[in-house]
Amino acid sequence: MSDTANEMPRDDVLRVKLSVLTQEHRDLDLAIHALEESRLADQLQLRRMKTKKLSLKDRISAIQDELTPDIIA
């Protein structure tokens, strides 16, 4: 039996990745807000978290672009 029979279609894999990245982005956003509200906010940690959040946003956008078909007008 071929391994390809058990593989998910490419778009399904991308949708799963998109879902995971979107949840990670939301979780990071909540963590950033909680840290900003605390009086003991570590500015370096906040900056790193915001950088990671931006990176996640870029990856999410790239996957969304792959899943959205090009429309030729």
C-alpha positions in Angstrom: 0.0 0.0 0.0 1.3 3.5 -0.9 2.0 6.1 1.8 0.2 8.7 -0.3 -3.1 7.0 0.4 -2.6 8.1 4.1 -1.5 11.6 3.4 -3.7 14.6 3.8 -4.2 16.9 0.8 -1.9 19.9 0.8 -4.7 22.4 1.4 -5.9 20.4 4.4 -2.3 20.4 5.9 -2.1 24.2 5.3 -5.5 24.7 7.1 -4.3 22.7 10.1 -1.1 24.8 10.2 -3.1 27.9 9.9 -5.4 26.9 12.8 -2.4 26.1 15.0 -0.6 29.3 14.2 -3.7 31.4 14.7 -4.3 29.9 18.1 -0.6 30.4 19.0 -0.9 34.1 17.9 -4.0 34.5 20.1 -2.3 32.9 23.1 0.7 35.1 22.7 -1.5 38.2 22.4 -3.1 37.3 25.7 0.2 36.7 27.3 1.5 40.0 26.1 -1.5 41.9 27.4 -1.2 40.1 30.8 2.5 41.0 31.0 1.9 44.6 30.0 -0.8 44.9 32.8 1.6 43.5 35.4 3.8 46.0 37.2 6.8 43.7 36.8 6.8 43.7 33.0 10.2 42.7 31.6 10.7 45.0 28.6 13.1 42.6 26.8 10.7 39.7 27.2 7.9 41.9 25.9 9.9 42.9 22.9 10.7 39.3 22.1 7.1 38.2 22.5 5.9 41.0 20.2 8.6 40.0 17.6 7.4 36.4 17.7 3.8 37.6 17.4 4.7 39.6 14.3 6.5 36.6 12.8 3.4 34.4 13.4 1.3 37.0 11.7 3.5 36.9 8.7 3.4 33.1 8.5 -0.4 33.2 8.9 -0.7 35.7 6.1 1.6 33.6 3.8 -0.6 30.5 4.4 -3.8 32.4 3.8 -2.3 33.7 0.5 -1.5 30.1 -0.5 -5.0 29.0 0.3 -6.6 31.9 -1.6 -6.7 31.3 -5.3 -5.4 34.0 -7.6 -8.2 35.9 -9.3 -7.2 37.1 -12.7 -9.3 40.2 -13.6 
